[in-house]
Amino acid sequence: MSNQSMGAWAAPLCDTIQQAHRGRFDAEELRNVYAADAVFDDPCGTIRTPKGIVRGFELIHWLCDVDVEPTDDDWSLHPPAAGGLVFSEDAVPTLPAQARLSQSATYTLRALPLLRFSLPSTIVLDLDVETRKVTRHEDRWHGRPVTFNSVHRTLKEWHGFWFVALFVK
């Protein structure tokens, strides 16, 4: 699969997610870009349902005005690849197709407009080339990994669990 053929079906998914980061999205359309078992992951939490992912975007934009800085950067598309040893099928993990975009956003709390912060991040999407859906969506703040250690992973899982339990119907 080439970048061009991947771009034909991946571009609309990427555009929908980029618009969601800007607060301009239709909830049903956004939910439809995610696989049924999709995962959203950032340093604050891990959300394991498309409904929860969409609700997270809705709440962020309800709590904050989000101003994403304009960029000339396009999504970089990376077709699936095989890694590891090529001598044994057991040793060749398949790396998923990915799309990546760097952006910087300024978040201003609506209730306290003087409280604002800037957050550069890299959006990384794992894409299933068969279903043409997003299976994993990471927001890597400051380009860093989304999980630092096992304790952090556990806290993020609990945060995501309770977020879904409390805010997703």
N, C-alpha and C positions, 0 to 999 in steps of 0.2 A: 504494500500500500504506500503510495506516495503522499507527500504533503498536500499536493493539489487535490487528489481524490478525497483525502481526509477533510480538507478544507470545505469541500462542497457540502458535507453533512454536519461538520463540527462547527462551522461559523455561526449558524443560527443559535445553537446551544450556547456558545461562548457569548454571543451578543446578548442573549436573554439574561445570562448571569452577570455580565458587566452592567446591564441596566438595573438589575436588582441591587447591585452595590451602590448605585446612584439613587436608589429609591423609586425608580420608575419601572414598575412591573405589574403584571396581572398574576395574581396568586395561582390560578389554575395553570396558566402557561408556564410559570416557573416550576410548579410541582411536576409538570409533564417532562421536563428535561432530566429529571432524576430517576434512576432505577428504583425499583421497589425497596431494595435493601441499601440504598445510598447512605453515605456517611458524610457529615460535615464536621470538619475538625479545625480548630484554631487553639491558641494557647489558653483560652477561657473554658472551652468545653467541647464535648463530642456529642453530636446529635445524630441519631440513627434512624430517622424516618424522614421521608420527603415532606410530610406535613409539618414536622418539627423544624426542618430547615427553612421552609417558607415562613413559618411563624416567627422564627428568629429574625429574618429580614424585616418582617412587618414591625416587630417590637423595636428593633434598632432604629428604624426610621420614624417610629412613633415617639421614641425617647429623644432622638437627636436629629438635628439638621446635619446632613452629610454632604460635604462639598468635595467631590473627587476632582483632583487637578487634571486639566486636559493633558493628554499625552499624544504624541505621534506614534507611540509604540503600538504594534499589532500583537495579537496573540501569536505566540510561537507554538507551532504544532509539531508533535513528535509521534510518528507512527509506532505501533507496537514493535518491540525488539526482543531478541533473545539474548541472554547473557550467560555467563558461566562457561563451563566446558562444553565443547561441541561434540565430544566423543561419546557421550551417553545422554540419552533422552531424559533420564532421571535428573541429570545435573544441569539441565538447561531451563531455568525459570523464564517464563515469558513476562516481559515488562509491559505494562498496559500502555495503550495510546494515551498521550497527555497533551494538554493545552496549558500554556502558562502566560501570565500577564503581570507585569509590575505596575503598581499604581500607588499614589499617595492620596490619602483622604484626610480632611479635617472634620472632626466631630464636634458639634456644639450642642450641649444639653439644652433642650427647649425650656426646661424649668429654671435653669441657671445659665442664661446666655453668655455670661462672662467666663464660664467654665468650658474650655475648648482644648482639644489636643489634636495633634497631627499624627498620622499613623501610616508610614510606608509599608506596603505589603506586597507579597507575590501570591497571586491566585494560582493554584495548581489544581487542574481537573484531571482525574483519571477517567478515561472514556472507554466504554464497551463498544467495539467496532461492529459487533453483531446486532445489538439492540439499539445502538446509537443513542445511548443514554449516559449520563454522568453517574459513575459509581462511587466516586470519592471527590470531595471538594475541600481543599485545604486553603486556609488563609495564613500564610507564613509571614508573621509580623517581623518587620525589619529583615526579611529574608532568612530568618532563623527557623530551625525545626519547630513543629507545633507541639512536640512533647519532649520534655527534658529528661525524665526518669520515671521509674515505676510508680512512685508516690504521686507525681504530677499526673500521670496517666489515670490513676485511680480517682483523683480529685476531679479531673475533667469528665470521666465517665459518670460520676455521681452528679455533677453539675448538669450534664446533658440529660440524665435520667429524670432528675427533679424538674428541669425546665419543661420537658415533654409532659410529665405528669401534671404539672400545674397549669401550663399555658396552651396545651394542644388538645383540642376537643375531637 
